[in-house]
Amino acid sequence: MNCPADIAGIIVEILRAGILRIRNTAGSGNAARCAIEADHLHNLPQLLSNYAPELLRYYWEIEKPSYISRSSQSDVALFEPLWKELASHVTDTPDRVPA
């Protein structure tokens, strides 16, 4: 199933912002930071092309917190407005596992 359009728009913006950050970080030679950024994003294309509520929950409950734990506040700040938009979609997901 394709990702619902309202969720897909947010995910695409997360990918866009993250890819731009990887490009900028690579330019400064920080491979370790690039790896953290890529790890945050790598499952999102599957969420777009083969949407399942479990995949969205996995991103929200596992990948997002992992990214936050390995990032500075300034790194996280880029994604916070997008995560705020995404939050209502995660909350509305059936069978939501409490965080």
Stockholm file with secondary structure:
# STOCKHOLM 1.0

chainA/1-99         MNCPADIAGIIVEILRAGILRIRNTAGSGNAARCAIEADHLHNLPQLLSNYAPELLRYYWEIEKPSYISRSSQSDVALFEPLWKELASHVTDTPDRVPA
#=GR chainA/1-99 SS CCCCHHHHHHHHHHHHHHHHHHHHHHHTTCHHHHHHHHHHHTTHHHHHHSCCHHHHHHIIIIIHHHHHHTSCHHHHHTTHHHHHHHHHHHHTSTTCCCC
#=GC SS_cons        CCCCHHHHHHHHHHHHHHHHHHHHHHHTTCHHHHHHHHHHHTTHHHHHHSCCHHHHHHIIIIIHHHHHHTSCHHHHHTTHHHHHHHHHHHHTSTTCCCC
//
